[in-house]
Amino acid sequence: MNYKVVVHREPKGGYWAEVPALPGCVSEGDTLDELQVNVREAMAGYLEVLREEGRQPEDIQVLEIGL
């Protein structure tokens, strides 16, 4: 399954990301490549905990809207 990830640049360097469909699932990295690895790991852990608890991810939709 694919999830949308929102990436934020840190003013002092590096990046952090959040996964809107997985509330509270965030990660960080010094580079975009490192962030990608770290956020995948965070997502896998988040989903594993949900499975262990017999729960499913929330049904959240993320829209991309242009102006």
mmJSON file of the N, C-alpha and C atoms, coordinates in Angstrom:
{"data_MODEL":{"atom_site":{
"group_PDB":["ATOM","ATOM","ATOM","ATOM","ATOM","ATOM","ATOM","ATOM","ATOM","ATOM","ATOM","ATOM","ATOM","ATOM","ATOM","ATOM","ATOM","ATOM","ATOM","ATOM","ATOM","ATOM","ATOM","ATOM","ATOM","ATOM","ATOM","ATOM","ATOM","ATOM","ATOM","ATOM","ATOM","ATOM","ATOM","ATOM","ATOM","ATOM","ATOM","ATOM","ATOM","ATOM","ATOM","ATOM","ATOM","ATOM","ATOM","ATOM","ATOM","ATOM","ATOM","ATOM","ATOM","ATOM","ATOM","ATOM","ATOM","ATOM","ATOM","ATOM","ATOM","ATOM","ATOM","ATOM","ATOM","ATOM","ATOM","ATOM","ATOM","ATOM","ATOM","ATOM","ATOM","ATOM","ATOM","ATOM","ATOM","ATOM","ATOM","ATOM","ATOM","ATOM","ATOM","ATOM","ATOM","ATOM","ATOM","ATOM","ATOM","ATOM","ATOM","ATOM","ATOM","ATOM","ATOM","ATOM","ATOM","ATOM","ATOM","ATOM","ATOM","ATOM","ATOM","ATOM","ATOM","ATOM","ATOM","ATOM","ATOM","ATOM","ATOM","ATOM","ATOM","ATOM","ATOM","ATOM","ATOM","ATOM","ATOM","ATOM","ATOM","ATOM","ATOM","ATOM","ATOM","ATOM","ATOM","ATOM","ATOM","ATOM","ATOM","ATOM","ATOM","ATOM","ATOM","ATOM","ATOM","ATOM","ATOM","ATOM","ATOM","ATOM","ATOM","ATOM","ATOM","ATOM","ATOM","ATOM","ATOM","ATOM","ATOM","ATOM","ATOM","ATOM","ATOM","ATOM","ATOM","ATOM","ATOM","ATOM","ATOM","ATOM","ATOM","ATOM","ATOM","ATOM","ATOM","ATOM","ATOM","ATOM","ATOM","ATOM","ATOM","ATOM","ATOM","ATOM","ATOM","ATOM","ATOM","ATOM","ATOM","ATOM","ATOM","ATOM","ATOM","ATOM","ATOM","ATOM","ATOM","ATOM","ATOM","ATOM","ATOM","ATOM","ATOM","ATOM","ATOM","ATOM","ATOM","ATOM","ATOM"],
"id":[1,2,3,4,5,6,7,8,9,10,11,12,13,14,15,16,17,18,19,20,21,22,23,24,25,26,27,28,29,30,31,32,33,34,35,36,37,38,39,40,41,42,43,44,45,46,47,48,49,50,51,52,53,54,55,56,57,58,59,60,61,62,63,64,65,66,67,68,69,70,71,72,73,74,75,76,77,78,79,80,81,82,83,84,85,86,87,88,89,90,91,92,93,94,95,96,97,98,99,100,101,102,103,104,105,106,107,108,109,110,111,112,113,114,115,116,117,118,119,120,121,122,123,124,125,126,127,128,129,130,131,132,133,134,135,136,137,138,139,140,141,142,143,144,145,146,147,148,149,150,151,152,153,154,155,156,157,158,159,160,161,162,163,164,165,166,167,168,169,170,171,172,173,174,175,176,177,178,179,180,181,182,183,184,185,186,187,188,189,190,191,192,193,194,195,196,197,198,199,200,201],
"type_symbol":["N","C","C","N","C","C","N","C","C","N","C","C","N","C","C","N","C","C","N","C","C","N","C","C","N","C","C","N","C","C","N","C","C","N","C","C","N","C","C","N","C","C","N","C","C","N","C","C","N","C","C","N","C","C","N","C","C","N","C","C","N","C","C","N","C","C","N","C","C","N","C","C","N","C","C","N","C","C","N","C","C","N","C","C","N","C","C","N","C","C","N","C","C","N","C","C","N","C","C","N","C","C","N","C","C","N","C","C","N","C","C","N","C","C","N","C","C","N","C","C","N","C","C","N","C","C","N","C","C","N","C","C","N","C","C","N","C","C","N","C","C","N","C","C","N","C","C","N","C","C","N","C","C","N","C","C","N","C","C","N","C","C","N","C","C","N","C","C","N","C","C","N","C","C","N","C","C","N","C","C","N","C","C","N","C","C","N","C","C","N","C","C","N","C","C","N","C","C","N","C","C"],
"label_atom_id":["N","CA","C","N","CA","C","N","CA","C","N","CA","C","N","CA","C","N","CA","C","N","CA","C","N","CA","C","N","CA","C","N","CA","C","N","CA","C","N","CA","C","N","CA","C","N","CA","C","N","CA","C","N","CA","C","N","CA","C","N","CA","C","N","CA","C","N","CA","C","N","CA","C","N","CA","C","N","CA","C","N","CA","C","N","CA","C","N","CA","C","N","CA","C","N","CA","C","N","CA","C","N","CA","C","N","CA","C","N","CA","C","N","CA","C","N","CA","C","N","CA","C","N","CA","C","N","CA","C","N","CA","C","N","CA","C","N","CA","C","N","CA","C","N","CA","C","N","CA","C","N","CA","C","N","CA","C","N","CA","C","N","CA","C","N","CA","C","N","CA","C","N","CA","C","N","CA","C","N","CA","C","N","CA","C","N","CA","C","N","CA","C","N","CA","C","N","CA","C","N","CA","C","N","CA","C","N","CA","C","N","CA","C","N","CA","C","N","CA","C","N","CA","C","N","CA","C","N","CA","C","N","CA","C"],
"label_alt_id":[null,null,null,null,null,null,null,null,null,null,null,null,null,null,null,null,null,null,null,null,null,null,null,null,null,null,null,null,null,null,null,null,null,null,null,null,null,null,null,null,null,null,null,null,null,null,null,null,null,null,null,null,null,null,null,null,null,null,null,null,null,null,null,null,null,null,null,null,null,null,null,null,null,null,null,null,null,null,null,null,null,null,null,null,null,null,null,null,null,null,null,null,null,null,null,null,null,null,null,null,null,null,null,null,null,null,null,null,null,null,null,null,null,null,null,null,null,null,null,null,null,null,null,null,null,null,null,null,null,null,null,null,null,null,null,null,null,null,null,null,null,null,null,null,null,null,null,null,null,null,null,null,null,null,null,null,null,null,null,null,null,null,null,null,null,null,null,null,null,null,null,null,null,null,null,null,null,null,null,null,null,null,null,null,null,null,null,null,null,null,null,null,null,null,null,null,null,null,null,null,null],
"label_comp_id":["MET","MET","MET","ASN","ASN","ASN","TYR","TYR","TYR","LYS","LYS","LYS","VAL","VAL","VAL","VAL","VAL","VAL","VAL","VAL","VAL","HIS","HIS","HIS","ARG","ARG","ARG","GLU","GLU","GLU","PRO","PRO","PRO","LYS","LYS","LYS","GLY","GLY","GLY","GLY","GLY","GLY","TYR","TYR","TYR","TRP","TRP","TRP","ALA","ALA","ALA","GLU","GLU","GLU","VAL","VAL","VAL","PRO","PRO","PRO","ALA","ALA","ALA","LEU","LEU","LEU","PRO","PRO","PRO","GLY","GLY","GLY","CYS","CYS","CYS","VAL","VAL","VAL","SER","SER","SER","GLU","GLU","GLU","GLY","GLY","GLY","ASP","ASP","ASP","THR","THR","THR","LEU","LEU","LEU","ASP","ASP","ASP","GLU","GLU","GLU","LEU","LEU","LEU","GLN","GLN","GLN","VAL","VAL","VAL","ASN","ASN","ASN","VAL","VAL","VAL","ARG","ARG","ARG","GLU","GLU","GLU","ALA","ALA","ALA","MET","MET","MET","ALA","ALA","ALA","GLY","GLY","GLY","TYR","TYR","TYR","LEU","LEU","LEU","GLU","GLU","GLU","VAL","VAL","VAL","LEU","LEU","LEU","ARG","ARG","ARG","GLU","GLU","GLU","GLU","GLU","GLU","GLY","GLY","GLY","ARG","ARG","ARG","GLN","GLN","GLN","PRO","PRO","PRO","GLU","GLU","GLU","ASP","ASP","ASP","ILE","ILE","ILE","GLN","GLN","GLN","VAL","VAL","VAL","LEU","LEU","LEU","GLU","GLU","GLU","ILE","ILE","ILE","GLY","GLY","GLY","LEU","LEU","LEU"],
"label_asym_id":["A","A","A","A","A","A","A","A","A","A","A","A","A","A","A","A","A","A","A","A","A","A","A","A","A","A","A","A","A","A","A","A","A","A","A","A","A","A","A","A","A","A","A","A","A","A","A","A","A","A","A","A","A","A","A","A","A","A","A","A","A","A","A","A","A","A","A","A","A","A","A","A","A","A","A","A","A","A","A","A","A","A","A","A","A","A","A","A","A","A","A","A","A","A","A","A","A","A","A","A","A","A","A","A","A","A","A","A","A","A","A","A","A","A","A","A","A","A","A","A","A","A","A","A","A","A","A","A","A","A","A","A","A","A","A","A","A","A","A","A","A","A","A","A","A","A","A","A","A","A","A","A","A","A","A","A","A","A","A","A","A","A","A","A","A","A","A","A","A","A","A","A","A","A","A","A","A","A","A","A","A","A","A","A","A","A","A","A","A","A","A","A","A","A","A","A","A","A","A","A","A"],
"label_entity_id":["1","1","1","1","1","1","1","1","1","1","1","1","1","1","1","1","1","1","1","1","1","1","1","1","1","1","1","1","1","1","1","1","1","1","1","1","1","1","1","1","1","1","1","1","1","1","1","1","1","1","1","1","1","1","1","1","1","1","1","1","1","1","1","1","1","1","1","1","1","1","1","1","1","1","1","1","1","1","1","1","1","1","1","1","1","1","1","1","1","1","1","1","1","1","1","1","1","1","1","1","1","1","1","1","1","1","1","1","1","1","1","1","1","1","1","1","1","1","1","1","1","1","1","1","1","1","1","1","1","1","1","1","1","1","1","1","1","1","1","1","1","1","1","1","1","1","1","1","1","1","1","1","1","1","1","1","1","1","1","1","1","1","1","1","1","1","1","1","1","1","1","1","1","1","1","1","1","1","1","1","1","1","1","1","1","1","1","1","1","1","1","1","1","1","1","1","1","1","1","1","1"],
"label_seq_id":[1,1,1,2,2,2,3,3,3,4,4,4,5,5,5,6,6,6,7,7,7,8,8,8,9,9,9,10,10,10,11,11,11,12,12,12,13,13,13,14,14,14,15,15,15,16,16,16,17,17,17,18,18,18,19,19,19,20,20,20,21,21,21,22,22,22,23,23,23,24,24,24,25,25,25,26,26,26,27,27,27,28,28,28,29,29,29,30,30,30,31,31,31,32,32,32,33,33,33,34,34,34,35,35,35,36,36,36,37,37,37,38,38,38,39,39,39,40,40,40,41,41,41,42,42,42,43,43,43,44,44,44,45,45,45,46,46,46,47,47,47,48,48,48,49,49,49,50,50,50,51,51,51,52,52,52,53,53,53,54,54,54,55,55,55,56,56,56,57,57,57,58,58,58,59,59,59,60,60,60,61,61,61,62,62,62,63,63,63,64,64,64,65,65,65,66,66,66,67,67,67],
"pdbx_PDB_ins_code":[null,null,null,null,null,null,null,null,null,null,null,null,null,null,null,null,null,null,null,null,null,null,null,null,null,null,null,null,null,null,null,null,null,null,null,null,null,null,null,null,null,null,null,null,null,null,null,null,null,null,null,null,null,null,null,null,null,null,null,null,null,null,null,null,null,null,null,null,null,null,null,null,null,null,null,null,null,null,null,null,null,null,null,null,null,null,null,null,null,null,null,null,null,null,null,null,null,null,null,null,null,null,null,null,null,null,null,null,null,null,null,null,null,null,null,null,null,null,null,null,null,null,null,null,null,null,null,null,null,null,null,null,null,null,null,null,null,null,null,null,null,null,null,null,null,null,null,null,null,null,null,null,null,null,null,null,null,null,null,null,null,null,null,null,null,null,null,null,null,null,null,null,null,null,null,null,null,null,null,null,null,null,null,null,null,null,null,null,null,null,null,null,null,null,null,null,null,null,null,null,null],
"Cartn_x":[0.841,0.0,0.894,0.479,1.218,0.546,1.348,0.86,1.497,0.746,1.287,2.112,3.254,4.139,4.392,4.213,4.468,5.866,6.714,8.107,8.29,8.947,9.225,10.734,11.211,12.637,12.836,13.847,14.192,15.068,14.755,15.565,17.052,17.365,18.763,19.412,18.704,19.24,18.478,18.417,17.712,16.241,15.538,14.128,13.373,12.079,11.209,9.964,9.298,8.131,7.028,5.806,4.629,3.78,3.056,2.199,0.76,0.022,-1.324,-2.272,-2.154,-3.044,-2.685,-1.517,-1.068,-0.76,-1.778,-1.59,-0.523,0.41,1.494,2.714,2.628,3.757,4.623,5.775,6.712,8.123,9.003,10.404,11.238,12.559,13.452,14.692,15.43,16.682,17.492,18.789,19.675,19.56,19.259,19.095,17.745,17.306,16.046,16.136,17.299,17.47,17.369,18.016,17.949,16.533,15.872,14.484,13.596,13.775,12.953,13.119,14.344,14.599,13.95,14.137,13.621,12.101,11.466,10.003,9.397,10.038,9.555,9.617,10.695,10.844,9.774,9.523,8.497,7.113,6.832,5.532,5.359,6.398,6.323,6.07,6.757,6.543,5.145,4.655,3.306,2.268,2.394,1.433,1.53,2.73,2.891,2.163,2.272,1.567,0.059,-0.435,-1.87,-2.297,-1.515,-1.851,-1.871,-0.871,-0.804,-2.01,-2.524,-3.687,-5.006,-4.942,-6.152,-6.871,-6.137,-6.751,-6.283,-6.986,-6.657,-6.289,-5.497,-5.224,-6.524,-6.562,-7.746,-7.944,-9.203,-9.52,-9.482,-8.271,-8.059,-7.672,-8.257,-7.902,-7.096,-6.084,-5.25,-5.484,-5.9,-6.151,-5.001,-4.721,-3.752,-4.541,-4.524,-5.354,-4.452,-4.554,-3.763,-4.535,-3.814,-4.421,-4.054],
"Cartn_y":[-1.172,0.0,1.245,2.262,3.513,4.563,5.386,6.469,7.776,8.855,10.191,10.598,11.207,11.68,13.162,13.967,15.399,15.654,16.236,16.482,17.963,18.223,19.591,19.772,20.918,21.243,21.957,21.537,22.176,23.405,24.537,25.743,25.558,24.738,24.533,23.358,22.783,21.667,20.386,19.565,18.298,18.431,17.343,17.254,16.45,16.682,15.804,15.556,14.443,14.056,13.545,13.708,13.183,12.417,11.434,10.604,10.872,11.725,12.115,10.938,9.879,8.729,7.887,8.168,7.45,8.497,9.038,10.145,9.834,10.767,10.592,9.91,9.44,8.776,9.849,10.11,11.123,10.548,11.157,10.761,11.931,11.774,12.845,12.255,13.106,12.687,13.883,13.703,14.787,15.056,14.009,14.137,13.551,13.836,13.25,11.735,11.224,9.763,9.138,9.744,9.236,9.347,10.447,10.623,9.528,9.211,8.189,6.835,6.471,5.213,5.256,6.358,6.475,6.49,7.183,7.249,5.9,5.173,3.811,2.919,3.039,2.251,2.642,3.941,4.415,3.914,3.964,3.494,1.993,1.223,-0.227,-0.538,0.164,-0.041,0.341,1.452,1.925,0.886,0.412,-0.564,-1.898,-2.293,-3.524,-3.442,-2.319,-2.133,-2.201,-1.556,-1.636,-3.085,-3.844,-5.26,-6.048,-5.821,-6.526,-6.22,-4.989,-4.575,-4.889,-5.496,-5.852,-4.649,-3.569,-2.358,-2.132,-1.265,-0.873,0.611,1.041,2.474,3.239,4.472,5.308,5.574,5.75,6.032,7.548,8.056,9.478,9.698,10.705,11.046,12.323,12.348,13.535,14.035,15.275,15.855,16.774,16.824,17.771,18.795,20.039,21.079,22.222,22.553,23.645,24.953,26.037,27.369,28.064],
"Cartn_z":[0.0,0.0,0.0,-0.699,-0.75,0.12,0.758,1.602,1.173,1.262,1.012,2.227,1.968,3.03,2.791,3.823,3.733,4.295,3.462,3.843,4.155,5.275,5.709,5.803,5.341,5.466,6.801,7.523,8.796,8.526,9.13,8.901,9.233,10.204,10.611,9.882,8.92,8.135,8.381,7.369,7.472,7.136,7.339,6.97,8.027,8.072,8.846,8.018,8.28,7.49,8.396,7.907,8.596,7.586,8.095,7.251,7.693,6.962,7.405,7.669,6.893,7.075,8.3,8.885,10.08,11.154,11.787,12.743,13.796,13.923,14.879,14.303,13.071,12.427,11.784,12.39,11.903,11.943,11.169,11.189,10.692,10.774,10.335,9.695,9.004,8.391,7.959,7.873,7.448,5.95,5.181,3.731,3.345,2.13,1.671,1.572,1.166,1.099,2.483,3.457,4.829,5.371,5.074,5.514,4.95,3.679,3.036,3.732,4.048,4.755,6.138,6.847,8.215,8.265,7.329,7.363,6.981,6.082,5.759,6.999,7.742,8.965,9.989,10.126,11.063,10.645,9.353,8.862,9.11,8.833,9.042,10.512,11.406,12.838,13.265,12.766,13.077,12.652,11.406,10.889,11.62,12.035,12.802,14.136,14.816,16.089,15.871,14.811,14.524,14.321,13.533,13.289,14.597,15.45,16.728,17.601,17.472,18.264,17.572,16.387,15.648,15.065,14.816,14.267,12.835,12.148,10.779,10.762,9.771,9.642,9.431,9.895,9.71,8.226,7.825,6.43,6.221,5.933,5.742,4.297,3.672,2.312,2.288,1.449,1.281,-0.135,-0.262,-1.571,-1.955,-3.235,-3.764,-4.564,-4.113,-4.719,-5.188,-6.442,-6.985,-6.949,-6.958,-7.012,-8.303],
"occupancy":[1.0,1.0,1.0,1.0,1.0,1.0,1.0,1.0,1.0,1.0,1.0,1.0,1.0,1.0,1.0,1.0,1.0,1.0,1.0,1.0,1.0,1.0,1.0,1.0,1.0,1.0,1.0,1.0,1.0,1.0,1.0,1.0,1.0,1.0,1.0,1.0,1.0,1.0,1.0,1.0,1.0,1.0,1.0,1.0,1.0,1.0,1.0,1.0,1.0,1.0,1.0,1.0,1.0,1.0,1.0,1.0,1.0,1.0,1.0,1.0,1.0,1.0,1.0,1.0,1.0,1.0,1.0,1.0,1.0,1.0,1.0,1.0,1.0,1.0,1.0,1.0,1.0,1.0,1.0,1.0,1.0,1.0,1.0,1.0,1.0,1.0,1.0,1.0,1.0,1.0,1.0,1.0,1.0,1.0,1.0,1.0,1.0,1.0,1.0,1.0,1.0,1.0,1.0,1.0,1.0,1.0,1.0,1.0,1.0,1.0,1.0,1.0,1.0,1.0,1.0,1.0,1.0,1.0,1.0,1.0,1.0,1.0,1.0,1.0,1.0,1.0,1.0,1.0,1.0,1.0,1.0,1.0,1.0,1.0,1.0,1.0,1.0,1.0,1.0,1.0,1.0,1.0,1.0,1.0,1.0,1.0,1.0,1.0,1.0,1.0,1.0,1.0,1.0,1.0,1.0,1.0,1.0,1.0,1.0,1.0,1.0,1.0,1.0,1.0,1.0,1.0,1.0,1.0,1.0,1.0,1.0,1.0,1.0,1.0,1.0,1.0,1.0,1.0,1.0,1.0,1.0,1.0,1.0,1.0,1.0,1.0,1.0,1.0,1.0,1.0,1.0,1.0,1.0,1.0,1.0,1.0,1.0,1.0,1.0,1.0,1.0],
"B_iso_or_equiv":[0.0,0.0,0.0,0.0,0.0,0.0,0.0,0.0,0.0,0.0,0.0,0.0,0.0,0.0,0.0,0.0,0.0,0.0,0.0,0.0,0.0,0.0,0.0,0.0,0.0,0.0,0.0,0.0,0.0,0.0,0.0,0.0,0.0,0.0,0.0,0.0,0.0,0.0,0.0,0.0,0.0,0.0,0.0,0.0,0.0,0.0,0.0,0.0,0.0,0.0,0.0,0.0,0.0,0.0,0.0,0.0,0.0,0.0,0.0,0.0,0.0,0.0,0.0,0.0,0.0,0.0,0.0,0.0,0.0,0.0,0.0,0.0,0.0,0.0,0.0,0.0,0.0,0.0,0.0,0.0,0.0,0.0,0.0,0.0,0.0,0.0,0.0,0.0,0.0,0.0,0.0,0.0,0.0,0.0,0.0,0.0,0.0,0.0,0.0,0.0,0.0,0.0,0.0,0.0,0.0,0.0,0.0,0.0,0.0,0.0,0.0,0.0,0.0,0.0,0.0,0.0,0.0,0.0,0.0,0.0,0.0,0.0,0.0,0.0,0.0,0.0,0.0,0.0,0.0,0.0,0.0,0.0,0.0,0.0,0.0,0.0,0.0,0.0,0.0,0.0,0.0,0.0,0.0,0.0,0.0,0.0,0.0,0.0,0.0,0.0,0.0,0.0,0.0,0.0,0.0,0.0,0.0,0.0,0.0,0.0,0.0,0.0,0.0,0.0,0.0,0.0,0.0,0.0,0.0,0.0,0.0,0.0,0.0,0.0,0.0,0.0,0.0,0.0,0.0,0.0,0.0,0.0,0.0,0.0,0.0,0.0,0.0,0.0,0.0,0.0,0.0,0.0,0.0,0.0,0.0,0.0,0.0,0.0,0.0,0.0,0.0],
"pdbx_formal_charge":[null,null,null,null,null,null,null,null,null,null,null,null,null,null,null,null,null,null,null,null,null,null,null,null,null,null,null,null,null,null,null,null,null,null,null,null,null,null,null,null,null,null,null,null,null,null,null,null,null,null,null,null,null,null,null,null,null,null,null,null,null,null,null,null,null,null,null,null,null,null,null,null,null,null,null,null,null,null,null,null,null,null,null,null,null,null,null,null,null,null,null,null,null,null,null,null,null,null,null,null,null,null,null,null,null,null,null,null,null,null,null,null,null,null,null,null,null,null,null,null,null,null,null,null,null,null,null,null,null,null,null,null,null,null,null,null,null,null,null,null,null,null,null,null,null,null,null,null,null,null,null,null,null,null,null,null,null,null,null,null,null,null,null,null,null,null,null,null,null,null,null,null,null,null,null,null,null,null,null,null,null,null,null,null,null,null,null,null,null,null,null,null,null,null,null,null,null,null,null,null,null],
"auth_seq_id":[1,1,1,2,2,2,3,3,3,4,4,4,5,5,5,6,6,6,7,7,7,8,8,8,9,9,9,10,10,10,11,11,11,12,12,12,13,13,13,14,14,14,15,15,15,16,16,16,17,17,17,18,18,18,19,19,19,20,20,20,21,21,21,22,22,22,23,23,23,24,24,24,25,25,25,26,26,26,27,27,27,28,28,28,29,29,29,30,30,30,31,31,31,32,32,32,33,33,33,34,34,34,35,35,35,36,36,36,37,37,37,38,38,38,39,39,39,40,40,40,41,41,41,42,42,42,43,43,43,44,44,44,45,45,45,46,46,46,47,47,47,48,48,48,49,49,49,50,50,50,51,51,51,52,52,52,53,53,53,54,54,54,55,55,55,56,56,56,57,57,57,58,58,58,59,59,59,60,60,60,61,61,61,62,62,62,63,63,63,64,64,64,65,65,65,66,66,66,67,67,67],
"auth_comp_id":["MET","MET","MET","ASN","ASN","ASN","TYR","TYR","TYR","LYS","LYS","LYS","VAL","VAL","VAL","VAL","VAL","VAL","VAL","VAL","VAL","HIS","HIS","HIS","ARG","ARG","ARG","GLU","GLU","GLU","PRO","PRO","PRO","LYS","LYS","LYS","GLY","GLY","GLY","GLY","GLY","GLY","TYR","TYR","TYR","TRP","TRP","TRP","ALA","ALA","ALA","GLU","GLU","GLU","VAL","VAL","VAL","PRO","PRO","PRO","ALA","ALA","ALA","LEU","LEU","LEU","PRO","PRO","PRO","GLY","GLY","GLY","CYS","CYS","CYS","VAL","VAL","VAL","SER","SER","SER","GLU","GLU","GLU","GLY","GLY","GLY","ASP","ASP","ASP","THR","THR","THR","LEU","LEU","LEU","ASP","ASP","ASP","GLU","GLU","GLU","LEU","LEU","LEU","GLN","GLN","GLN","VAL","VAL","VAL","ASN","ASN","ASN","VAL","VAL","VAL","ARG","ARG","ARG","GLU","GLU","GLU","ALA","ALA","ALA","MET","MET","MET","ALA","ALA","ALA","GLY","GLY","GLY","TYR","TYR","TYR","LEU","LEU","LEU","GLU","GLU","GLU","VAL","VAL","VAL","LEU","LEU","LEU","ARG","ARG","ARG","GLU","GLU","GLU","GLU","GLU","GLU","GLY","GLY","GLY","ARG","ARG","ARG","GLN","GLN","GLN","PRO","PRO","PRO","GLU","GLU","GLU","ASP","ASP","ASP","ILE","ILE","ILE","GLN","GLN","GLN","VAL","VAL","VAL","LEU","LEU","LEU","GLU","GLU","GLU","ILE","ILE","ILE","GLY","GLY","GLY","LEU","LEU","LEU"],
"auth_asym_id":["A","A","A","A","A","A","A","A","A","A","A","A","A","A","A","A","A","A","A","A","A","A","A","A","A","A","A","A","A","A","A","A","A","A","A","A","A","A","A","A","A","A","A","A","A","A","A","A","A","A","A","A","A","A","A","A","A","A","A","A","A","A","A","A","A","A","A","A","A","A","A","A","A","A","A","A","A","A","A","A","A","A","A","A","A","A","A","A","A","A","A","A","A","A","A","A","A","A","A","A","A","A","A","A","A","A","A","A","A","A","A","A","A","A","A","A","A","A","A","A","A","A","A","A","A","A","A","A","A","A","A","A","A","A","A","A","A","A","A","A","A","A","A","A","A","A","A","A","A","A","A","A","A","A","A","A","A","A","A","A","A","A","A","A","A","A","A","A","A","A","A","A","A","A","A","A","A","A","A","A","A","A","A","A","A","A","A","A","A","A","A","A","A","A","A","A","A","A","A","A","A"],
"auth_atom_id":["N","CA","C","N","CA","C","N","CA","C","N","CA","C","N","CA","C","N","CA","C","N","CA","C","N","CA","C","N","CA","C","N","CA","C","N","CA","C","N","CA","C","N","CA","C","N","CA","C","N","CA","C","N","CA","C","N","CA","C","N","CA","C","N","CA","C","N","CA","C","N","CA","C","N","CA","C","N","CA","C","N","CA","C","N","CA","C","N","CA","C","N","CA","C","N","CA","C","N","CA","C","N","CA","C","N","CA","C","N","CA","C","N","CA","C","N","CA","C","N","CA","C","N","CA","C","N","CA","C","N","CA","C","N","CA","C","N","CA","C","N","CA","C","N","CA","C","N","CA","C","N","CA","C","N","CA","C","N","CA","C","N","CA","C","N","CA","C","N","CA","C","N","CA","C","N","CA","C","N","CA","C","N","CA","C","N","CA","C","N","CA","C","N","CA","C","N","CA","C","N","CA","C","N","CA","C","N","CA","C","N","CA","C","N","CA","C","N","CA","C","N","CA","C","N","CA","C","N","CA","C","N","CA","C"],
"pdbx_PDB_model_num":[1,1,1,1,1,1,1,1,1,1,1,1,1,1,1,1,1,1,1,1,1,1,1,1,1,1,1,1,1,1,1,1,1,1,1,1,1,1,1,1,1,1,1,1,1,1,1,1,1,1,1,1,1,1,1,1,1,1,1,1,1,1,1,1,1,1,1,1,1,1,1,1,1,1,1,1,1,1,1,1,1,1,1,1,1,1,1,1,1,1,1,1,1,1,1,1,1,1,1,1,1,1,1,1,1,1,1,1,1,1,1,1,1,1,1,1,1,1,1,1,1,1,1,1,1,1,1,1,1,1,1,1,1,1,1,1,1,1,1,1,1,1,1,1,1,1,1,1,1,1,1,1,1,1,1,1,1,1,1,1,1,1,1,1,1,1,1,1,1,1,1,1,1,1,1,1,1,1,1,1,1,1,1,1,1,1,1,1,1,1,1,1,1,1,1,1,1,1,1,1,1]
}}}
